[in-house]
Amino acid sequence: MHIRELFPDVISEDLDYEYKTVLNPDKPIKWAKTIVGYANGKGGVMFVGVSNEGEAFGISLDEIDKTKNLIATINDRHIFPHARVQYMLRSVDANAERFVLAVNVIQADSILRYREGDFNETVYIKGDGNTPPATPEEIIALHKRKFGVDNETTEIKYDEKKWTEYIKVCREYREDSSAPTLKDLQNEEIVSKEGFAKSGFIMFGDDYDGDDSLLCCRLWKGKQKTGTVLDHERFKGSLAKVFQDAINFIERNTKTGWQKTPNGGREEIRSYPKEAIREALVNAVAHRDYSIAGTQIDVDIYCDRIEIVSPGSWLLPKNYEEYPIGSIPSIRRNTIIAACLDEANLMERGGTGFQTMIESYKDSEEHLQPVVSIYPGFLNLRLYDKLYEENGVETDNDVVTDAERILEILKIEGPKSVKELQAYTKYKSRSQFLAEVLNPLINEDIVYRDGNAKSPTALIRIKR
């Protein structure tokens, strides 16, 4: 019996249909990549119990149960996110003892990957008679086709009054401290010729509130993600503001030190070079996979390092370590988001961000060099504290007092209420916080209270 006698629309294997005699549990990649490829495309049907020539010989009910369980197991352990499948049976004999199992793979909302081992993850796409791994360019094109999260033209007209946070970042980082003109944005295709914002640019708008912009920062006591969290923040909204808020969080929670110069003076050194922090955060914002729902960028500060983890697989065909320093190809997951960062002078077009990080650590020992770790579904960029193990360095705030902390917060973020400042300290009692931290600063004429002492809206400001 030919397969078309059971399924009249099926004539031969093509982009929509594929035949399998059985599913080998010892080599699941041979057939599971077909499921991944169909899910990444428009969907398709894989027939089990059919020869390559289209002969429908069928499998028993017992084999069908084993096949379904096998698909469920491989889907759970190796396919991320999980594929959605539906089953259909057609009998091939009069006694209804043998059946063709039709595995209908539903088109996925996300890009699916096949995980093989701890550090090997591959995107497959369905071809005509084959299912090859996707190239980086095909992955980016697939992402655009599926989601339009970045490069679709919206119906929202560009108005600089609605992008003040983005303009503020541009003024801070552009060499001439200027704001981009409409023509600048159109030249980079961030805004269409008709003046409509691309979907990636919407994420930089003042009123953007998507969950996919979430970035979580934590300061840990020690080297592990256990025990006491000394400071933490969750930032969401305009990507421009989220980026700047994360920079400020790291600034207030890392050290500045001093070392002697040959002429007997002192020069400032930092735990983490500003350029390295900036490039690491830019990379996370630019290249994270915004299609993976329920994820976020995580910034964890430990006593000896910072780890910045962003969702999304490594797009390049080789691992990070296999590329010579300074020769990592520039492949962008989010074209418009990257263009927005380019326009703000935050991202290098030539893909030199990693090289900038390496350069900022060129005088450090090998064990302090930045590390890129690639895991299934996310990327971890680790920067080491240059002051942590160095001898002869006098750090000015190895132990940061609560008074120093709130002064730094006021300098970076501006006026705050008493309640907001207390949240950055170990104090649970308001009266104790006032007596031991805030009032001494007021009495020393370093800060002052703007408003009634009993009013919750009163702000603490630094005296100029």
DADA-V46468 format. One record per residue. PHI is phi in whole degrees, -180 to 180 (999 if undefined). PSI is psi as a letter, one per 40 degrees, with the letter a starting at -180 (none if undefined). OMEGA is omega in whole degrees, 0 to 359 (999 if undefined). Layout:
# DADA-V46468
PHI	PSI	OMEGA
PHI	PSI	OMEGA
This chain:
# DADA-V46468
999	h	178
-87	i	183
-57	d	183
-68	e	175
-71	d	177
-93	d	181
-129	g	187
-57	d	182
-77	e	185
-93	h	179
-108	d	180
-155	i	176
-67	h	178
-155	a	181
-67	e	185
-104	d	186
-136	i	175
-145	i	183
-103	i	174
-137	h	176
-70	d	174
-145	i	175
-104	h	183
-76	h	180
-71	e	181
-83	d	178
-132	g	185
-63	d	181
-60	d	183
-59	d	181
-115	d	181
-67	d	179
-65	d	176
-66	d	178
-62	d	179
-63	d	181
-63	d	178
-63	d	181
-63	d	179
-76	e	177
-103	b	182
-99	e	183
92	i	180
175	i	183
-124	h	174
-108	h	182
-97	h	177
-107	h	184
99	f	181
-133	h	180
-77	i	179
-61	d	180
-86	e	178
94	e	178
-77	h	182
-93	g	180
-94	d	174
78	i	176
-133	i	183
-75	i	178
-62	d	178
-64	d	178
-66	d	178
-63	d	178
-61	d	179
-65	d	180
-66	d	179
-62	d	179
-64	d	178
-64	d	179
-60	d	180
-62	d	181
-66	d	181
-67	d	177
-60	d	182
-73	d	188
-94	d	189
-122	e	184
-107	h	184
-133	h	343
-62	i	185
-68	i	177
-78	i	174
-100	h	182
-130	i	174
-130	i	184
-117	i	175
-144	h	180
-114	i	172
-135	h	182
-74	i	179
-109	e	180
-138	i	185
-66	d	182
-89	e	180
53	f	178
-106	d	180
-130	i	188
-139	i	166
-91	h	178
-98	h	177
-96	h	179
-100	h	182
-89	h	181
-94	h	182
-85	i	176
-57	h	184
-87	i	174
-81	d	180
-115	i	175
-85	h	181
-89	i	179
-131	i	175
-104	h	181
-96	h	177
-130	h	187
87	a	186
-76	d	190
-127	e	183
-122	h	183
-136	h	186
-130	h	172
-94	h	177
-113	i	175
-127	i	185
-84	h	173
-106	a	179
-84	g	181
93	e	177
-150	i	179
-137	g	184
-84	i	171
-65	i	179
-77	i	173
-76	i	176
-55	d	179
-65	d	179
-68	d	178
-64	d	180
-64	d	179
-63	d	178
-63	d	179
-60	d	181
-65	d	181
-64	d	185
-77	d	194
-113	d	185
56	f	185
-74	e	192
-126	d	194
-117	e	177
-90	i	177
-80	h	181
-94	a	177
-100	e	182
-97	h	178
-72	h	177
-71	h	176
-139	h	185
-58	d	178
-69	e	180
-101	e	179
-128	f	184
-65	d	180
-65	d	179
-66	d	179
-63	d	179
-62	d	178
-66	d	177
-60	d	180
-63	d	182
-76	d	189
-107	e	177
-73	i	186
-61	d	180
-98	e	178
56	f	182
-98	i	174
-96	i	179
-68	i	177
-83	i	177
-60	d	180
-64	d	177
-58	d	182
-67	d	179
-71	d	178
-62	d	179
-91	e	180
62	f	174
-75	d	175
-123	h	182
-70	i	179
-60	d	179
-86	e	176
94	e	180
-95	h	183
-74	i	172
-74	i	186
-62	d	177
-66	d	180
-71	d	177
-57	d	183
-70	e	176
-97	e	182
-72	i	184
-61	d	186
-97	e	179
-70	h	184
-138	f	181
-69	i	179
-64	d	181
-73	e	177
-94	e	186
-63	h	176
-136	h	183
-112	h	179
-116	h	178
-142	i	173
-111	h	183
-105	i	175
-90	h	181
111	a	186
-102	e	184
-122	i	178
-85	f	178
-141	i	176
81	b	191
-82	h	170
-96	h	185
-80	d	180
-159	i	179
-157	i	178
-149	i	172
-120	h	182
-113	h	179
-150	i	179
133	a	178
-54	h	179
-59	d	178
-64	d	181
-73	d	178
-59	d	178
-61	d	183
-68	d	178
-63	d	179
-67	d	176
-58	d	181
-63	d	179
-61	d	180
-66	d	180
-59	d	185
-79	e	183
-118	e	175
-129	i	192
-94	i	168
-121	h	181
-126	a	181
-137	i	173
-136	i	183
-74	i	177
-98	i	181
-57	d	182
-90	e	176
93	e	179
-89	a	178
-132	i	175
-127	i	182
-78	h	170
-129	i	186
-121	i	175
-60	d	182
-133	h	178
-58	h	180
-56	d	182
-64	d	181
-68	d	179
-61	d	182
-61	d	182
-65	d	180
-65	d	179
-70	d	178
-59	d	179
-60	d	181
-64	d	181
-69	d	185
-73	d	192
-111	e	179
-65	i	179
-90	h	183
-75	e	181
-84	e	183
-86	h	184
-66	i	175
76	e	180
-115	i	183
-157	i	168
-87	h	179
-114	h	174
-117	h	181
-117	h	180
-104	h	176
-108	i	183
-69	e	184
-121	e	185
-165	i	170
-122	h	175
-119	h	178
-115	h	185
-112	h	180
-125	i	179
-69	i	177
124	h	181
-76	i	174
-65	h	187
-83	d	186
-78	i	184
-69	d	179
-107	i	175
-69	i	182
-53	d	186
-67	d	184
-82	e	178
-96	h	175
-60	i	181
-56	h	178
86	e	183
-122	f	179
-71	h	180
-62	i	180
-95	h	176
-124	h	187
-106	h	178
-74	d	184
-122	g	189
-61	d	185
-74	d	177
-59	d	177
-63	d	179
-64	d	177
-62	d	179
-71	d	173
-57	d	184
-63	d	177
-86	e	180
65	f	180
-107	e	186
-136	h	181
-84	h	180
-67	d	184
-82	e	180
72	f	185
-95	e	181
-60	d	179
-64	d	179
-64	d	178
-61	d	178
-64	d	179
-61	d	181
-61	d	182
-69	e	178
-111	e	187
-64	d	180
-93	e	182
-96	i	179
-67	i	186
-60	d	183
-72	e	178
-102	e	183
-70	i	179
-57	i	182
-129	h	173
-110	h	178
-112	h	183
-110	h	178
-124	i	178
-59	h	175
92	e	178
-159	i	182
-129	h	182
-115	h	177
-109	h	187
-113	h	176
-117	h	183
-97	i	179
-71	h	183
-70	e	181
-96	e	192
-62	d	185
-116	e	182
-78	i	178
-92	i	176
78	e	179
-107	h	179
-96	h	180
-86	i	187
-90	e	179
-152	f	174
-57	d	173
-115	h	184
-85	h	178
-78	i	178
-63	d	179
-64	d	178
-64	d	181
-63	d	184
-71	d	174
-65	d	179
-65	d	179
-63	d	180
-65	d	179
-68	d	186
-83	d	190
-105	e	179
89	a	186
-55	i	179
-138	i	174
-79	i	178
-60	d	181
-62	d	180
-66	d	180
-69	d	179
-60	d	182
-64	d	180
-87	e	184
-116	i	180
-84	e	187
-78	h	174
-94	d	182
-94	h	178
-64	d	182
-63	d	179
-69	d	177
-62	d	178
-64	d	185
-68	d	189
-99	e	184
-122	c	191
-74	d	182
-60	d	175
-60	d	178
-68	d	177
-67	d	181
-66	d	179
-83	e	176
65	f	178
-92	d	177
-130	i	176
-145	i	180
-95	h	178
-99	g	182
126	i	180
-66	h	182
-59	d	182
-94	e	183
-86	h	178
-69	e	180
-91	e	178
-64	i	182
-116	i	174
-96	h	181
-124	i	174
-80	h	177
-75	h	180
-88	none	999
